[in-house]
Amino acid sequence: MTWFRALWLLVLLAAAGPAAAQAVSLSALATNPVRYDHRTVTVTGTVGLVEGSGASQSFTLIDGGVAVRVLAAGGLRARTGDRVEVEGLFKLAGNQIEALRVNLR
């Protein structure tokens, strides 16, 4: 019966879903990026350079003189100059956020 308990534990963990995103400023990411590496964060900023088209796009998110690259799958409604809120997985390697969602502010 130990395998059944292990399977049940895996099911419960999967149902719990990902950890809640932590709201953080871009300056906090720049000051202590190791703290946020591979964590889900929510950041707000202004869309800078937008690259790509269709299902795979990226853009520079800028706030207070700090910038981070955002990878946005599934198309992007935001344009250069728009204020947005991004929730996603921050990765120190590449100084980027893999966006789960991008909302206009």
N, C-alpha and C positions, 0 to 999 in steps of 0.2 A: 503494500500500500504506500510505500514511500514515493514511488514514481507518481502516484495519483496526487499526493500532497504537493510535490514539486510542480506538477502541471497546473494545479489549482492556483498556486502562488504566482506562476507566470501569467495566468489569465487575469488575476487581480491586478498585477503590476501593469499589464497592457491596458486594462480598462481605466487605470488612473490617469493615463495620458501624460503629455509632456508637462514639465514644471512650468509654473506661471512665469510670464515674462517680467523682468525687473526693469522699471523705468529708470533710465540713466541718461545723462547729458553726453554729447559728443566729447566735451572737454574731459569728463570723467573717464571715458573710454581711452582718450589719448594719454591721460595722466597715469592710469593704471590698467593697461590693456590685458595683462596676465590675469587679473582678477575676473575679467569677463570672458576670457577665452573659452569657447565652446559652451556658452550659456545663452539662453534666450533673453534678449533685451528689447526694450521699446525705446526708440529715440525719435526726436523731432528735429526737422531742419528744412532747408531750402534745396530743391532739386537743382543741381548744376548740370554738367554735361551728361546727356543721355546718349547711350550707345546701343546698337543692335536694333532689331525689329522683330515683330511677331511674338513667338512664344518665349524667346530668351532675350532679355534686355538687362542692361546695367546702367546705373547712374551714380553720380557723385552726390552725396548728401553733405551739405555744408551748414555749420552753425557756429557762431562765435570764432570764426577763423580756423576751425577744425573741420577736416573732411574725412569721410569714409566712403568706400565703394559699396554699393548695394546691388546684389544680384536679384533680379525680379523675374520669376518665371510666370508664364501665363498672360503676358501682355501688361503694359503699364499705361494707366490713364493720365498720369502726371506728366507735366511738361516742364521745361527749364523755367525756373522762377517760382514754381508752385511750392507752397508750404505743405509738408507731408509728415505723417507719423508712420514709422516703420517698425514692425515687430518681426524679429528674426534671430537667427543663430549667428552670433559674432564669432569670427575666426581671426585670431591674431595673425596667423600666416596669411598674408595678402591684405591685412587690415580691411576686412570686408564683412558684410552682413548678408547672409542668405535669407532673403525676405520670405516670411510666411504670409504677411499681408502688408499692403501699402495703402494708407487712407489719406485723402486730401483733408487738410485742416481748414 
